[in-house]
Amino acid sequence: MTEVRILALDPGHKLGYCVDDAESPDKIRTGVCELPRHGPDRGKTWCYLESWLLEMITQFRVTVLATEAPVPFGGRKGSTMATSADAINFPIGLAAVVELVGTRAGCICWAAPIATVRRHFTGSGKAGPEAKGRVYQRCRLLGLPVESLDAADATAIHDFCAHIYRRADLIPGPLFVAPGRSRSMRRPAPDLEVD
């Protein structure tokens, strides 16, 4: 089976990332890529994202590209907040660029629902302002190299993806699972090609 090298992304203008270190297979690198803002013209933002992402895939020899599934509508249940066209177009456009670049680079691409990821990583999939904080605190408790909330969410996505592919270098999980409860995605991760 092909070696699994994961790049996980937490989409946003501050794009959190977590990637397997190509030089130290048992380590990860995390950070934030600040996407440029160009008003209503997103073309320049997408071009920047394309270049950055291709460089990351090449530098870290990525085989699996995992991202948070876009949720452009609403927010918390019962939210009456109006959703602007930009709030709809940005996450969908970002997800499309990520999948396009990843597919062209030969990566397996998939999106994970953030509630499922957070439930796997912290034991709670609840949304809200404290949700990212729980993920960040869990990362710090595990000694993972995160310096921001966005990088922490990307690290949780990376951990979830690594568990789906059943890598050997993991903390046993899923974490905080109650006996008899299943916390898997509704669909299995895509198969990697056999060499």
C-alpha positions, 0 to 999 in steps of 0.5 A: 500500500502507498504510504499515507502522507496527510495534509489537513486543512481548516478552511478560511481566510486564515487557512489552518494546516497540519501536514506530515513532516516529510523528514520525520515521518512520526512528526507533524507541522502545523501553521496558518496560511493567511489568504490575501483578500481582494474584495469581490474579486476572488480570482487572485485569492484562488490563484494564491491558494493554488500556488501555496497548496501545490507547493505544500503537496510537493514539499511534503509529498502528500498523498491524502488531502483532507479538509473540513466540509464546507458549511456555508449556510446558517450557523447554529441551529435556529440561526436567523442570521442572513447569509450573504452571497460572499459567505456562500461563495467563499467556502464552496470556492475554497473547497473546489480549488483545494479538490482541483489542485489535490486531484491534479497532483494525484492526491486522494481528496475528501472532506470531513464534517467538522462536528464528526471530527471534533466529536472524535478528537474531544468527545463533543461535536457541539458547535459554538465559540468554545468548540475551537477552544476545546480542540486547541486545549486537547492539542496542547494536552497531547503536546502537539505543535499548535499555535492557533485555533485554526491550526488546532482544527486542522490538527484534529482533521489530520488525526481523524483522517489518520485514524480512518487510514489506521496508521500505526503512529497514533494515539489509540482512539477514537478518544473519549468514546463511550462503550458501544458508541460508534464514531466513524464517518458514514463512508470509508476513506478512499482506498490508496492505490497498491504499488 
